[in-house]
Amino acid sequence: MLNRSIAIVTAKKPYHDWLKSLPEPAELTLAELNEDGIAYLLPELADDQGPDDLIALCFDIIFEEELAAWSTDEAQWPKIRDLATFQSWFDVTFRSIVLDIVDEKLKDE
């Protein structure tokens, strides 16, 4: 068992609309975009925390990773990247238990 939790992020329509507005827009439907989303390892959930507390602490990093996946030009990113915007752009599925069932050392690339 790892001392981490996990957040699986899927896009909503505002994020998809942003992708389509880029100079070289992604030619994906929202469903195609969400076929294989990113799973983020987060700190372990503390006894006095709920998933929303942890997401509130980490959303800015996740938001920037999701934007940078499609554009590294920060001038193209939305000006407002607060928690409310994040929640309107993404759904997050949270899991507090992460089991590593691979008999191999983790690699950090």
C-alpha positions as CSV (number, residue, x, y, z in Angstrom):
1,M,0.0,0.0,0.0
2,L,1.4,3.4,-1.0
3,N,1.2,6.5,1.2
4,R,-0.6,8.3,-1.5
5,S,-4.1,8.9,-2.7
6,I,-5.1,9.2,-6.3
7,A,-7.2,11.7,-8.4
8,I,-8.4,10.7,-11.8
9,V,-9.3,13.8,-13.8
10,T,-11.7,14.0,-16.7
11,A,-12.5,17.0,-18.8
12,K,-15.8,18.8,-19.0
13,K,-17.1,21.0,-21.8
14,P,-15.3,24.2,-20.9
15,Y,-11.9,22.5,-21.1
16,H,-12.9,20.9,-24.4
17,D,-14.0,24.3,-25.7
18,W,-10.7,25.8,-24.7
19,L,-8.9,23.0,-26.6
20,K,-10.9,23.8,-29.7
21,S,-10.0,27.6,-29.3
22,L,-6.2,27.0,-29.5
23,P,-4.3,28.0,-32.7
24,E,-3.8,24.3,-33.5
25,P,-7.0,22.9,-32.0
26,A,-7.3,19.3,-30.9
27,E,-9.6,17.4,-33.2
28,L,-11.1,15.3,-30.5
29,T,-14.6,14.9,-29.1
30,L,-15.1,15.3,-25.4
31,A,-15.6,11.5,-25.2
32,E,-12.4,10.8,-27.0
33,L,-10.6,13.3,-24.8
34,N,-11.7,11.4,-21.7
35,E,-11.0,7.9,-23.0
36,D,-7.6,7.8,-21.2
37,G,-7.2,10.5,-18.6
38,I,-4.4,11.3,-16.3
39,A,-4.3,9.8,-12.8
40,Y,-2.5,12.0,-10.3
41,L,-0.8,10.7,-7.2
42,L,-1.6,13.0,-4.3
43,P,-0.5,13.1,-0.7
44,E,-2.1,10.6,1.6
45,L,-5.5,11.7,3.0
46,A,-5.1,12.8,6.6
47,D,-7.6,11.7,9.2
48,D,-9.0,15.2,9.4
49,Q,-9.3,15.7,5.6
50,G,-11.9,14.9,3.1
51,P,-11.2,14.5,-0.7
52,D,-12.4,18.0,-1.4
53,D,-9.8,19.4,1.1
54,L,-7.0,17.6,-0.6
55,I,-8.1,18.7,-4.1
56,A,-8.3,22.3,-2.9
57,L,-4.6,22.0,-1.9
58,C,-3.5,20.4,-5.2
59,F,-5.9,21.7,-7.9
60,D,-3.6,24.4,-9.2
61,I,-0.8,21.9,-10.0
62,I,-3.3,19.6,-11.7
63,F,-4.9,22.5,-13.6
64,E,-1.5,23.6,-15.0
65,E,-0.6,20.0,-15.9
66,E,-3.8,19.6,-17.9
67,L,-3.3,22.9,-19.7
68,A,0.4,22.2,-20.4
69,A,-0.6,18.9,-22.0
70,W,-2.0,20.9,-24.9
71,S,-0.3,24.2,-24.8
72,T,3.0,25.3,-23.2
73,D,2.3,28.9,-24.1
74,E,0.9,30.2,-20.8
75,A,-0.5,33.3,-22.7
76,Q,-3.1,30.9,-24.2
77,W,-4.2,29.6,-20.8
78,P,-7.3,31.0,-19.1
79,K,-6.5,34.0,-17.0
80,I,-8.6,32.8,-14.1
81,R,-7.5,29.4,-12.8
82,D,-9.1,29.3,-9.3
83,L,-10.8,26.3,-7.7
84,A,-14.2,27.3,-9.0
85,T,-12.9,27.4,-12.6
86,F,-11.1,24.1,-12.1
87,Q,-14.3,22.4,-10.8
88,S,-16.2,23.8,-13.8
89,W,-13.6,22.4,-16.3
90,F,-12.9,19.0,-14.7
91,D,-14.5,16.1,-12.8
92,V,-12.3,14.4,-10.3
93,T,-12.7,10.8,-9.1
94,F,-10.8,10.4,-5.8
95,R,-9.4,7.2,-4.3
96,S,-7.8,7.2,-0.8
97,I,-6.2,3.7,-1.1
98,V,-3.4,3.0,-3.6
99,L,-2.0,-0.5,-3.8
100,D,1.1,-1.3,-5.8
101,I,0.8,-4.9,-7.0
102,V,3.9,-4.8,-9.3
103,D,7.0,-6.6,-8.0
104,E,9.3,-3.9,-9.3
105,K,10.8,-0.7,-8.0
106,L,8.9,2.5,-8.9
107,K,10.7,4.7,-11.4
108,D,10.6,8.5,-11.3
109,E,11.2,10.0,-14.7
